[in-house]
Amino acid sequence: MVKVVSASFTALSEAPVVAQVERGGFVESVHRGVAVITTPSGEVDFAIGDATAPHFPRSSNKPMQTLAMLRSGLTLPEPRLVALSAASHSGEAFHLEGVRAILAAAGLTEGDLQNTPDLPYDETARDEWLRAGNGPTSITQNCSGKHAAMLATCVVNGWDTATYRDPSHPLQQAMAATISELAGEQVAATAVDGCGAPVMAISPAGLARAFGVIAAAKEGSHEATVRDAIRAHPEYLGGTRRDVTALIRGVDGLIAKDGAEAVYAVGLADGRGLAVKIADGGQRARPVVMAALLRRAGVDGPAVDALARMDVLGHGEPVGAVTAVGV
């Protein structure tokens, strides 16, 4: 474990600058990070920084976790609910309805959820929730779709639902095995994610490989079920005002998943994978670096353009931008 921690620290602390924050022609901040593109066969085609050192992909692992649940016998009545099981949702009304549908199909209720109570992720949804007199709950926390699906998978298999978050639980073991398989490497470490479930560490290269596998999956496979659900219902994976949702909608054949601490993963229809990890966890750099990486991979268009620049404001007006560097 000491070697793993050391490798991760070195990779992040020595990572090259991948984004800059410019105000009035003056660079006032920079973000370091790692960016990688893998081939359909899983080889590294392009990398900035050390793409082999492990990091926690955080919620970018969720499509792989959903795949593990489908392989373990989970069946959901609608594709939108498959997408929701892989989501970091915004907490909008349709997300909450979907989580309840997953639970109800398994004979479960909101009281069975063990994810950390929180307010809706989306600002508008959060304001509406608070105005209605509500506070933090498990169902409004952005990982509730995954937790509902985890519980439903336990019900299908007769596994204990009270301990489903334990890393030694059969469910979590199945997830770790699937992540290792798709990434082409062993899980380097396991910790507790913000929602309370285990999070498994792999490298950015491994994350990119995994997304390439899912994006190029053969029809009829569980991988294709995950891909097709994300493609058909990107608003369930993110939300109506989320950049990850707009990117999926805007690029044919693409799947994507964002994660906490500035992680972004993309799979392309031809089997290539892309992954970004911003060293300081700064989310403002995440989309602009991914846009640059997509362009390097030959993917362009309005959806990519929308990610490529984040305005820096002065007195409410654009006076600069966050842009990618060297990608």
C-alpha positions in Angstrom: 0.0 0.0 0.0 2.9 2.4 0.8 4.2 1.9 -2.8 0.8 2.6 -4.2 0.3 5.8 -2.2 3.8 6.9 -3.2 3.2 6.3 -6.9 -0.1 8.2 -6.8 1.4 11.1 -4.9 4.4 11.4 -7.3 2.2 11.2 -10.4 0.0 14.0 -9.1 2.7 16.2 -7.6 4.9 16.0 -10.6 2.1 16.1 -13.2 2.5 18.7 -16.0 0.4 21.7 -16.4 -2.7 20.8 -18.4 -4.9 24.0 -17.9 -4.4 27.7 -17.2 -6.6 30.3 -15.8 -6.2 33.6 -17.6 -7.6 37.0 -16.6 -7.1 40.0 -18.7 -4.2 38.4 -20.5 -2.4 37.4 -17.3 -2.2 33.8 -16.1 -3.2 33.8 -12.5 -3.5 30.0 -11.9 -2.6 26.7 -13.4 -3.9 23.1 -13.0 -1.7 20.1 -13.3 -3.0 16.7 -14.3 -2.9 13.5 -16.3 -4.6 12.8 -19.6 -4.5 9.6 -21.7 -5.9 8.1 -24.8 -5.9 4.3 -25.3 -6.3 2.3 -28.5 -9.1 -0.2 -29.1 -6.6 -2.9 -28.1 -6.0 -1.1 -24.8 -2.5 0.3 -25.5 -1.6 3.8 -24.5 -1.7 5.9 -27.7 -1.1 9.3 -26.1 -0.4 10.5 -22.5 0.5 13.6 -20.6 1.8 12.8 -17.2 2.0 9.3 -15.6 -1.1 7.5 -16.8 -0.1 4.2 -15.1 -0.1 5.3 -11.5 -3.4 4.4 -9.7 -5.9 7.0 -8.5 -9.5 6.8 -7.4 -11.8 7.4 -10.4 -14.6 8.1 -7.9 -17.9 8.1 -9.7 -16.3 7.4 -13.1 -16.2 3.8 -11.9 -20.0 3.6 -12.0 -20.6 2.2 -15.5 -18.2 -0.7 -14.6 -20.1 -1.2 -11.3 -23.4 -1.3 -13.2 -21.9 -3.9 -15.5 -20.9 -6.0 -12.5 -24.5 -5.8 -11.2 -26.0 -6.9 -14.5 -23.5 -9.8 -14.7 -24.6 -10.7 -11.2 -28.2 -11.1 -12.3 -29.7 -7.6 -11.8 -32.5 -6.9 -14.2 -34.1 -3.5 -14.4 -37.5 -2.9 -16.2 -36.4 0.0 -18.3 -33.1 1.2 -19.8 -33.4 4.6 -18.1 -33.0 2.8 -14.8 -29.8 1.1 -16.0 -28.4 4.6 -16.8 -29.6 5.8 -13.4 -27.8 2.9 -11.7 -24.5 4.3 -13.2 -25.4 7.9 -12.4 -24.2 10.8 -10.3 -27.6 12.3 -10.8 -28.6 15.9 -10.2 -31.5 15.1 -7.8 -34.2 16.3 -10.1 -37.7 14.9 -9.7 -37.4 12.3 -12.5 -34.2 11.0 -10.9 -35.9 10.5 -7.5 -38.9 8.8 -9.2 -36.4 6.5 -11.0 -34.6 5.5 -7.8 -37.9 4.7 -6.1 -38.8 2.5 -9.1 -35.6 0.5 -8.8 -36.3 0.0 -5.1 -39.9 -0.9 -5.6 -39.1 -3.5 -8.2 -37.0 -5.3 -5.6 -39.5 -4.9 -2.8 -37.4 -2.3 -1.1 -38.0 1.3 0.2 -36.0 4.5 0.7 -35.3 3.3 4.2 -33.0 0.6 2.9 -30.6 3.1 1.3 -27.4 3.5 3.2 -25.7 6.3 1.1 -24.8 9.5 2.8 -27.8 11.9 3.1 -27.3 15.0 1.0 -29.2 17.7 -0.8 -29.8 17.5 -4.6 -26.6 18.2 -6.6 -28.4 20.6 -9.1 -28.8 24.1 -7.8 -32.4 24.5 -9.1 -33.5 21.1 -7.8 -31.8 21.9 -4.5 -33.6 25.2 -4.1 -37.0 23.6 -4.9 -36.3 20.8 -2.4 -35.4 23.3 0.3 -38.4 25.5 -0.4 -40.6 22.5 0.1 -39.2 22.2 3.6 -37.0 19.2 3.0 -33.4 18.5 4.2 -30.6 16.1 3.2 -31.8 12.6 2.4 -30.3 9.5 0.9 -32.5 9.5 -2.1 -31.5 13.0 -3.1 -27.8 12.3 -2.8 -26.3 11.8 -6.3 -25.3 8.2 -5.8 -28.8 6.9 -4.8 -29.4 5.2 -8.1 -26.2 3.1 -7.7 -27.2 2.3 -4.1 -30.7 1.3 -5.1 -29.3 -1.0 -7.8 -26.8 -2.5 -5.4 -29.6 -3.4 -3.0 -31.6 -4.8 -5.8 -28.7 -7.0 -6.9 -28.4 -8.3 -3.3 -32.1 -9.2 -3.3 -31.8 -11.1 -6.6 -28.9 -13.2 -5.2 -30.1 -13.6 -1.7 -27.2 -11.6 -0.3 -27.4 -9.6 2.9 -28.7 -6.1 2.3 -27.6 -4.7 5.6 -23.9 -5.1 4.8 -23.9 -4.3 1.1 -21.3 -1.6 1.5 -18.7 -3.8 3.1 -15.7 -4.4 0.8 -15.8 -8.1 1.6 -19.5 -8.4 0.6 -20.0 -10.6 -2.6 -21.5 -7.6 -4.4 -18.4 -5.5 -3.8 -16.1 -8.4 -4.7 -17.9 -8.8 -8.0 -17.5 -5.1 -8.7 -13.8 -5.2 -7.9 -13.3 -8.2 -10.2 -15.2 -6.5 -13.1 -13.2 -3.2 -12.7 -10.0 -5.2 -12.8 -11.0 -7.1 -15.8 -12.1 -4.1 -17.9 -9.1 -2.0 -16.8 -6.7 -4.7 -17.6 -5.0 -4.3 -14.2 -5.6 -5.2 -10.6 -7.4 -2.8 -8.3 -4.6 -1.1 -6.4 -6.5 0.1 -3.3 -10.0 0.3 -1.9 -11.3 3.1 0.3 -14.7 4.6 1.3 -16.2 7.0 -1.3 -18.2 10.0 -0.3 -21.5 8.1 -0.5 -20.3 5.4 1.8 -19.7 2.7 -0.8 -16.2 1.3 -1.6 -14.2 3.0 -4.3 -11.5 1.1 -6.2 -8.3 2.6 -7.4 -7.0 2.0 -11.0 -4.8 4.0 -13.3 -6.1 6.6 -15.8 -5.0 4.3 -18.6 -7.0 1.5 -17.0 -10.0 3.7 -16.7 -9.7 4.7 -20.4 -9.4 1.1 -21.4 -12.5 0.1 -19.5 -14.6 2.9 -21.2 -13.3 1.8 -24.6 -14.5 -1.7 -23.9 -18.0 -0.7 -22.9 -18.4 1.8 -25.8 -17.4 -0.8 -28.4 -19.3 -3.7 -26.9 -21.0 -6.4 -29.0 -24.7 -6.1 -29.3 -26.5 -8.4 -26.9 -23.8 -8.2 -24.2 -24.2 -6.8 -20.7 -21.6 -4.2 -21.7 -23.8 -3.1 -24.6 -26.8 -2.9 -22.3 -24.8 -0.3 -20.2 -23.6 1.6 -23.2 -27.0 1.7 -24.9 -28.8 2.9 -21.7 -26.3 5.7 -21.2 -26.5 6.7 -24.8 -30.4 6.7 -24.8 -30.8 8.4 -21.4 -27.9 10.7 -20.7 -30.1 12.9 -18.6 -30.5 10.0 -16.1 -26.7 9.6 -15.9 -26.2 13.3 -15.1 -29.0 15.8 -15.3 -30.7 18.4 -17.6 -27.9 21.0 -16.9 -24.8 18.8 -16.8 -21.9 18.9 -19.1 -21.5 15.1 -19.2 -25.1 14.8 -20.4 -24.6 17.4 -23.2 -21.4 15.7 -24.3 -23.1 12.3 -24.6 -26.0 13.8 -26.5 -23.7 15.7 -28.8 -21.3 13.0 -30.0 -22.5 9.9 -31.8 -21.4 6.7 -30.1 -19.7 8.3 -27.1 -20.3 7.4 -23.5 -18.9 9.5 -20.6 -18.8 9.7 -16.9 -17.6 12.5 -14.6 -16.2 11.9 -11.1 -15.4 13.8 -8.0 -11.9 15.3 -7.6 -11.9 16.2 -11.3 -12.0 12.9 -13.1 -13.5 12.4 -16.5 -13.7 9.3 -18.6 -14.9 8.8 -22.2 -15.4 5.8 -24.4 -15.7 6.1 -28.2 -17.6 3.8 -30.6 -14.4 2.5 -32.2 -13.1 1.2 -28.8 -10.7 4.0 -27.9 -10.8 5.4 -24.4 -9.9 8.7 -22.9 -9.4 9.7 -19.2 -8.5 12.9 -17.4 -7.5 13.4 -13.8 -6.8 16.9 -12.5 -4.2 16.8 -9.8 -5.7 19.3 -7.4 -9.3 18.1 -7.9 -10.3 21.4 -9.5 -13.5 20.7 -11.5 -13.2 23.8 -13.6 -10.2 22.3 -15.5 -11.9 18.9 -16.0 -14.1 19.7 -19.0 -11.7 21.9 -20.9 -8.9 19.3 -20.7 -11.3 16.6 -21.9 -12.3 18.8 -24.8 -8.7 19.2 -25.8 -8.2 15.4 -25.5 -11.2 14.7 -27.6 -9.9 17.0 -30.3 -6.6 15.3 -30.2 -8.5 12.0 -30.8 -10.2 13.6 -33.8 -13.5 14.2 -32.1 -15.0 17.7 -32.6 -18.2 19.6 -32.9 -20.5 21.9 -31.0 -20.7 19.6 -27.9 -16.9 19.5 -27.7 -16.6 23.3 -28.4 -19.0 23.9 -25.4 -16.5 22.2 -23.1 -13.3 23.7 -24.4 -13.5 27.1 -22.7 -14.8 28.3 -19.3 -15.2 32.0 -19.0 -13.5 33.9 -16.2 -15.7 36.7 -15.0 -15.0 40.2 -13.9 -18.0 42.3 -12.7 -20.2 39.7 -14.4 -18.5 39.9 -17.8 -16.0 37.6 -19.4 -12.5 38.9 -18.9 -10.6 35.7 -19.5 -10.9 31.9 -19.6 -9.9 28.5 -18.3 -8.2 26.7 -21.2 -6.2 23.6 -21.8 -2.4 23.7 -22.2 -0.3 21.1 -24.0 -3.0 18.5 -24.5 
